[in-house]
Amino acid sequence: MSYDIVRAAAVNTLLRVRDKGAYVNAALDRTLSRADISERGRAFLTQLVYGTVRHQSLCDHVLRGLLTQPLEKLPGAILIILRMGVFQSLFCRSVTFPSMVHTSVELAKHRGHAGTTRLVNAVLRRAPQRMEDVPLPPWETHPAERLSVRYSLPPWISKAWLTQFGPDEAARLCAACNEEAPVSVRANLLQTSTDTLMALFEKAKCGPIKGTRIPEELTLTEGLPPSRSKLFREGQYFIQDAASMLPPHALDPQPGETILDLCAAPGGKTTHIAQLAHDKARVVAMDIHPDKLRFVRENAERLGCVGIRTVCGNGAQAPFGEAFDRVLIDAPCSGLGTIRRHPDLKWRVTPEAIARLAVEQQQLLRSAIRLCKNGGTLVYSVCTFTPEETEEALQAALATGEVVLEDGPEWLDTWKIRTGTYRTLPHVDGLDGFFLMRLRKAS
């Protein structure tokens, strides 16, 4: 078996994530855009990169039991080859154990020397092939440590989820967050219908299914990456998790209204708002990052949303008067509800960052209340479930005395937890974790 270019590309991608702090999706996109690899190879490369990051600390736990020296002393490329090997051994049923060992050794020959090659061979020949063979901390006495190791989570996250959800639900949440998320899309009803798009995806052998009650949602179970298809370029759909389609529906925009999306980039919810208003509302898309507003404009143009205008500025100090019928605050957040899609996020977020974000979120909420007309509607959403960014934000909004909770459309009750408050959870709904609340500004 010759030197494997797909696995070599995976090593290079993971090195950029490890040594240069690159986001895994950006690093992989860069590799895929430059590599001459078959569709099957691209799929395996994606599985290797995301899987190794997703199970990183579990792989390290296994390796510490097989090595005599600290992992930190290993050359970066050799450590990544070992992690990839353990990941393949435990989770890649399409890769035989001898093939995993052989390809890993070949990679080590190109990225190390004779000594590191022998080390890779010796270690991976002893790698476990079943999770049952991996020694884990006992659940009865060390539940947080067990969840942290088994599901590759920083200890502070497993401890926080145990406190918030209790042992059984926290275990299910950790397991769900460690699974690969399905690809879902939002049909652009300005150009097509969900039924028409489903038929086109069936013809393209993408395995579309209707996974939720959300009218525009379709989930794809197989086929080519949807961002590279002709249908995508024609603007017939937008790629996003079904849970992120809920905030615009809770906002319930109407034709003729003036609507503000306070933190708009990259434009998924902005264009959805325009779509729900039949592109007959005046939609202002605001974001603090000028480079990210480019994506809003590009997506609006691709999807045919002509009523969107972009404004660069700080949403907490927005330069508008009380002018908007409806305001969406899709606030910057820890994103812990999306770690199925962004596994490197769990290694980036810290409790200190969450505390800072909570302050920023409450500032954005106060600004949105000021900008909303009396009697107008506000929706606050975050793709996380930490108390600081959800319940505490809700209490801060109500404490102003200027808003009250009210229910959105009745069909949203599937995810309703109390009046005007909704939540999705990966282990309950199979969706990303979102929290949203709908508020009415008092007259």
Order of alpha helices (4+ residues) and beta strands (2+ residues): alpha-alpha-alpha-alpha-alpha-alpha-alpha-alpha-alpha-alpha-beta-alpha-beta-beta-alpha-beta-alpha-beta-alpha-beta-alpha-beta-beta-alpha-alpha-beta-alpha-beta-beta-beta-alpha-beta
